[in-house]
Amino acid sequence: MRQSLAALALLTASLIAPLHQAEARPTYFLEMKSFFAVPDDSNVDHCSVCHVNYEGTGTRNPFGIAVQQQLYTGKSIQETLPLVASLDSDGDGYTNDDELRIYLTQPGFSCDNFEDARGEPLDFDAGVTPNVATCRAPTEIKVLPSSAGFVTDAGTTDALVIDIWNLGYSDDLTISDLNLSDLNNATLSLANGPALPIVLTPGEQTSVEIVFDPIGTVASAGQLNIVSDDPATPSIVIPINALGVQRTLSSLEDRIACRQSIQKQFSIYSRMQLKESLNCLARQASNVRCAQARSDQKIQRAAIKLASFVGGEKDLLCLAKGVTASRLDMPATCGGGCSDIALTGMASVNACLICRQNETTNAVLQATFDASPPDAPSGTSTAAARKCIKSISKAVAKVIPAIQKELAECADDKMQNGEDASTCTSERAGKIAQLQLKIDATVAKCADVDSVPGCSFATPPSSNCLSDAALTAAESLVEAVWDEY
């Protein structure tokens, strides 16, 4: 199953990379470039104009939020851009119009928030505010993560890497001390790191590893102290909290009943989110406006309902019986790209499910449309292409839940019989292949249609990439409930 997760990550990366290489940007981005006359290959010819993530998708920066808010009221992108042009979204004293049209700086980032960016180049700060060469000091320390947390099975060892950078623009950074203090027991330690003092040139990075080694049920705490010659921040304290757990499993009967309940409610939410998301982007790709706000409200209501059945007032088979993630024998943290969520009570399981669903849906939409909402896919020009997109989105929205159901039923059977569930995909291969053929057959009917988005029509085309993406998505959704099925 871990291979399936790796496949999901590789699939997402392989789908995104060709888009950037081919400069095939979403319609919204192209409209923005046209309105503000943004030159090709300039500092603002990039997804970071709207997104926190430098490579695009996901959370939006203040400028992206301003655009998004107008789109949610039903305005088109052409109506939205003039409305946000006169704003100063990042609060640096320059309007969005001036930043994009005159200075070619980021309208959503300033020296106050540029460190919120993710995946950005080291010199990103040099292009966020007009007439500011750099937002950094000559010597500047940066440490991530800013806190350390563990939930670890007793008798095992866990480790967390703390990364330290010198992001200054001219001077070396000297780290004179690294130590743990205020420890309440001996379960936390530092692994062998570089010898002190550590000298980092501008842009250079080093790491230190915190190790947690609980021999029983124990709550540990302490802090990592980092002392350097950064004049602004000479001392940094990283708080550490660690919990060693001795699992006491619920009865097999209760565990199965709880997981079945979670799977049932999660499947309902999965179908809703996939259907709404696919339908919305299909409409946009067909040059029909999607009521994005209404769609988001429906998904939000479904998420609230899921929360009531998983860790909420209607949770009669898990929470009401004292079943927790640990007593279900779930891993310490959520899987996939959601590993920052520690699995403890049932509320954290719900948070994990929502995160895994969002991650999976994003990969599916990327495969199907080369876009993620509210970024619109490129519009199609012919009736045949619009019909093709509509058919494909319907097929994908039906097939993923169907595969999800097959694998979940298999995982349920395996758990009840005390068997290894890792073979479910191969054991149900015949039925899964029949379901995948529904997507492949739909794609085949569109093979000669121009302007249809998605991995099936990329260059070079891949005839079964979308059905493979559907299987990987279903596997990830089932693993979120059944772990190593």
Residue pairs with C-beta under 8 A, 6 or more apart in sequence:
1 422
1 475
1 479
1 483
1 484
1 485
4 425
4 472
4 475
4 476
4 479
5 335
5 336
5 476
5 479
7 472
8 336
8 360
8 363
8 472
8 473
8 475
8 476
9 337
11 363
11 367
11 465
11 468
11 469
11 472
12 362
12 363
12 366
15 363
15 366
15 367
15 370
15 455
15 458
16 55
16 57
16 366
18 24
18 458
18 459
19 25
19 370
20 55
22 459
24 370
24 378
25 33
26 370
26 371
26 375
26 376
26 377
26 378
27 77
27 284
27 375
27 376
27 377
27 378
27 379
28 50
28 67
28 77
28 374
28 375
28 376
29 47
29 49
29 50
29 375
31 77
31 78
31 81
32 38
32 49
32 50
32 67
32 77
32 81
32 100
33 45
35 78
35 81
35 82
35 85
36 81
36 85
36 97
36 100
36 101
37 101
38 44
38 45
38 100
38 101
38 104
39 45
39 104
42 104
43 104
43 105
43 106
43 127
44 99
44 100
44 104
44 105
44 106
44 107
44 127
46 54
47 53
47 54
47 55
47 56
47 57
48 54
48 56
48 61
48 106
48 108
48 109
48 117
48 120
48 124
49 63
49 64
49 100
49 106
49 107
49 108
50 56
50 60
50 61
50 63
50 64
50 67
50 108
51 57
51 58
51 59
51 60
51 61
51 64
52 58
52 59
52 60
52 61
52 64
52 116
52 117
52 118
53 59
53 117
53 118
53 119
54 117
54 118
54 119
54 120
54 121
54 124
55 119
56 375
57 362
57 366
57 372
57 375
58 362
58 372
60 67
60 68
60 108
61 89
61 90
61 106
61 108
61 109
61 113
61 116
61 117
62 89
62 90
62 91
62 108
62 113
63 84
63 89
63 90
63 96
63 106
63 107
63 108
64 108
65 89
66 84
66 87
66 89
66 96
67 77
67 80
67 81
67 84
68 374
70 79
70 80
70 83
70 84
71 77
71 80
71 292
71 374
72 292
72 293
72 296
72 374
73 293
74 289
74 291
74 293
75 83
76 289
77 376
84 96
85 95
85 96
85 97
86 95
86 96
86 97
87 95
87 96
88 94
88 95
88 96
89 96
89 107
89 108
90 99
90 106
90 107
90 108
90 109
90 110
90 112
90 113
90 128
90 129
91 110
91 112
92 110
92 111
92 112
92 128
92 129
92 130
94 103
94 105
94 129
94 130
96 107
98 130
99 105
99 106
99 107
99 130
100 107
102 130
103 130
103 131
104 127
105 127
105 128
105 129
105 130
106 114
106 127
106 128
109 116
109 117
109 124
109 128
110 128
110 129
110 135
111 125
111 128
111 129
111 132
111 135
114 120
114 124
114 125
114 128
114 135
115 142
117 124
122 167
122 203
123 134
125 134
125 135
125 136
126 133
126 134
126 135
128 135
129 135
134 169
136 167
136 168
136 169
137 168
137 169
137 230
137 231
137 232
138 168
138 169
138 170
138 171
139 166
139 168
139 170
139 171
139 172
139 173
139 229
139 230
139 231
140 166
140 167
140 168
140 173
140 230
140 232
141 164
141 165
141 166
141 167
141 173
141 175
141 226
141 228
141 230
141 233
141 236
142 164
142 165
142 167
143 162
143 163
143 164
143 165
143 226
143 236
143 238
144 162
144 163
145 160
145 162
145 238
146 238
147 238
147 239
147 240
147 241
148 160
148 162
148 210
148 224
148 238
148 239
148 240
148 241
148 242
149 240
149 241
149 242
149 342
150 158
150 160
150 212
150 220
150 240
150 241
150 242
150 243
151 242
151 243
151 245
151 332
151 333
151 342
151 343
151 344
152 158
152 212
152 214
152 242
152 243
152 244
152 245
152 332
153 214
153 244
153 245
153 246
153 247
153 332
154 214
154 215
154 216
154 217
154 218
154 244
154 245
154 246
155 214
155 215
156 214
157 211
157 212
157 213
158 211
158 212
158 213
158 242
158 332
159 191
159 209
159 210
159 211
159 212
160 209
160 210
160 212
161 207
161 208
161 209
162 207
162 208
162 209
162 210
162 224
162 238
163 205
163 206
163 207
164 175
164 198
164 200
164 205
164 206
164 207
164 208
164 226
165 200
165 203
165 204
165 205
166 172
166 173
166 200
166 201
166 202
166 203
166 204
166 205
167 202
167 203
168 202
169 202
170 202
171 202
172 199
172 200
172 201
172 202
173 199
173 200
173 228
173 229
173 230
174 197
174 198
174 199
174 200
174 228
174 229
175 196
175 197
175 198
175 199
175 200
175 206
175 226
175 227
175 228
176 196
176 197
176 227
176 228
176 229
177 196
177 225
177 226
177 227
178 190
178 193
178 196
178 198
178 208
178 224
178 225
178 226
178 227
179 190
179 224
179 225
180 188
180 189
180 190
180 210
180 222
180 223
180 224
180 225
180 240
181 222
181 223
181 225
182 221
182 222
182 223
183 220
183 221
183 222
184 219
184 220
184 221
184 222
185 218
185 220
187 212
187 213
187 214
187 215
187 218
187 220
187 242
187 244
188 210
188 211
188 212
188 220
188 222
188 240
188 242
189 210
189 211
189 213
190 208
190 209
190 210
190 211
190 224
191 208
191 209
191 210
191 211
193 206
193 207
193 208
193 209
194 206
198 206
200 206
208 224
210 224
210 240
212 220
212 242
212 244
214 220
214 242
214 244
214 245
215 244
216 244
216 246
217 244
217 245
217 246
218 243
218 244
219 241
219 242
219 243
219 244
220 240
220 241
220 242
220 243
220 244
221 239
221 240
221 241
221 242
222 240
223 237
223 238
223 239
223 240
224 237
224 238
224 240
225 235
225 236
225 237
225 238
226 235
226 236
226 237
226 238
227 234
227 235
228 234
228 235
228 236
245 326
245 332
247 326
247 327
247 329
248 326
248 327
249 255
249 327
249 328
249 329
250 258
250 321
250 322
250 323
250 327
250 328
252 415
252 416
254 317
254 321
254 323
255 323
255 327
255 328
255 329
255 415
256 412
256 415
256 416
257 317
258 317
258 318
258 321
258 323
258 328
259 328
259 412
259 415
259 481
259 482
260 317
260 412
261 309
261 310
261 315
261 316
261 317
261 318
262 310
262 318
262 349
262 353
262 481
263 408
263 412
263 478
263 481
263 482
265 305
265 306
265 309
265 310
266 306
266 310
266 353
266 357
266 477
266 480
266 481
267 401
267 404
267 405
267 408
268 302
268 305
268 306
269 302
269 303
269 305
269 306
269 353
269 357
270 357
270 400
270 401
270 404
270 477
271 397
271 401
272 298
272 299
272 302
273 299
273 302
273 357
273 361
274 361
274 364
274 396
274 397
274 400
274 401
275 397
276 295
276 298
276 299
277 295
277 299
277 361
277 364
277 365
277 373
278 364
278 365
278 368
278 393
278 394
278 396
278 397
279 290
279 295
279 393
279 397
280 290
280 291
280 292
280 295
280 373
281 290
281 365
281 368
281 369
281 371
281 373
281 376
281 377
281 393
282 369
282 389
282 390
282 392
282 393
283 289
283 290
284 290
284 376
284 377
284 379
285 369
285 376
285 377
285 378
285 379
285 380
285 386
285 389
285 453
286 379
286 380
286 386
286 389
286 390
287 379
287 380
287 386
292 373
292 374
303 354
306 350
306 353
306 354
307 347
307 350
308 314
308 315
309 315
310 318
310 346
310 349
310 350
310 353
311 318
311 319
311 345
311 346
311 347
311 348
311 349
311 350
312 319
312 347
312 350
315 346
317 323
318 328
318 346
318 349
319 345
319 346
323 346
324 344
324 345
324 346
325 343
325 344
325 345
325 346
325 348
325 349
326 343
326 344
329 483
330 343
330 349
330 483
331 343
331 483
332 342
332 343
333 339
333 340
333 341
333 342
333 343
334 340
334 341
334 342
334 343
334 348
334 351
334 352
334 355
334 356
334 480
335 352
335 356
335 479
335 480
335 483
336 355
336 356
336 359
336 360
336 476
336 479
336 480
337 355
337 359
338 352
338 355
338 356
338 359
341 348
341 351
341 352
341 355
342 348
343 349
343 352
352 480
353 480
353 481
356 476
356 477
356 480
357 477
357 480
359 476
360 473
360 476
360 477
361 473
362 372
363 469
363 472
363 473
364 396
364 400
364 469
364 470
364 473
365 371
365 372
365 373
366 372
367 454
367 455
367 465
367 466
367 469
368 392
368 393
368 396
368 453
368 454
368 455
368 466
368 469
369 377
369 389
369 453
369 454
370 377
370 378
370 453
370 454
370 455
370 458
371 377
371 378
371 453
377 453
378 451
378 453
379 451
380 386
380 389
380 451
380 452
380 453
381 450
381 451
382 449
382 450
382 451
384 446
384 449
385 446
385 449
385 450
385 451
385 452
388 445
388 446
388 449
388 452
389 452
389 453
391 442
391 445
391 446
392 439
392 442
392 443
392 446
392 454
392 456
392 466
395 438
395 439
395 442
396 439
396 466
396 470
398 438
399 435
399 436
399 438
399 439
399 467
399 470
400 470
400 473
400 474
400 477
401 474
402 435
403 432
403 435
403 436
403 470
403 471
403 474
403 475
404 474
404 477
404 478
406 428
406 431
406 432
406 435
407 424
407 425
407 428
407 474
407 475
407 478
407 485
408 478
408 481
408 482
408 485
410 421
410 424
410 427
410 428
410 485
411 421
411 424
411 478
411 481
411 482
411 485
412 482
413 419
414 420
414 421
414 424
414 485
415 421
415 482
421 482
421 484
421 485
422 484
422 485
424 485
425 432
425 471
425 475
432 471
435 470
436 464
436 467
436 468
436 470
436 471
437 467
439 466
439 467
439 470
440 463
440 464
440 466
440 467
443 456
443 463
443 466
443 467
444 463
446 452
446 456
446 457
447 461
447 463
449 457
454 466
455 462
455 465
455 466
455 469
456 462
456 463
456 465
456 466
458 465
478 485
479 485
